[in-house]
Amino acid sequence: MRRSIEELRTFYGEPAGALARRLLARRLEDAWGEATNSDVLGIGYATPWLDAFAGARRVVAAMPGGQGVEPWPSVGKNRSLLVDDRRLPFAAGSFDRVLLIHALEEAEDAQGLMNEAVRALSPAGRIILVAAARGGMWARAETTPFGHGRPFTRRQLERLVRAAGLEPTAWSQTLYVPPWGPLLPLADGFEQVGKRIMPGGAGVILLEATRQAYARIRPGGAVATVPVMPPALQPQPASRSSRDRPVHDLAGSGERP
């Protein structure tokens, strides 16, 4: 059962929630900036971050029926609505950016939700999944929304997006500080140290995925392959087994999974 909209709103009004909002916003800004001239869809409880996409043409907050919906300032074409997350009310290819936060962990059918999110994604679009990390302390704290439902590992998220027809392109982690009040002011220090000495201790995983290329019809009927622009989510290569590793990995990462 999903956390109610009242519980989520209350959490993000508390110190731990304000911290989570700030650290996640930093990662999303690194990835998408203001999403200039893009149509943006947030699925789950994404409204604490959607206002940052000031350059977007349209921003839609789609909130699952089991959670409830909250009013959200409608500026221009911005809207919030209640949805069935197994059948989103959007035409295929409607959005250039899709953000899932507090969406997958408590979904009855995470793969079905993922498939619907991908259906709504444009051919050259980008999607970011934000989920509680299985190895982190936030997934063990029931006082936070990250402590409910199913947490994920990075490889589980990769399998999820691949099963929906996308390819993982970049990933990041945050919320290394334990969700205990006295330690919250030390969060920035935990971020610096945690990714070096306890990478498995992050509270949240962010995974970005895209369609690697899509077809464009040239005059005369010839088909050209148009590459998707590279992501900007502090890219580290998504893990691959030797069985499914492509000929080339993300350039310049310096790491091999």
DANOR-V90845 format. One line per field, one symbol per residue. burial: 1 if it has 24 or more other C-alpha atoms within 12 Angstrom, else 0. Layout:
burial = ???
This chain:
burial = 01111011101100011111101111111011111001111111111111111001111111111011110100000111111111010000011111111111111001101111111111111111111111111111000111111111111111111101111111111111111000010010011001000011111111111111000000000000000001111111111100000000010000000
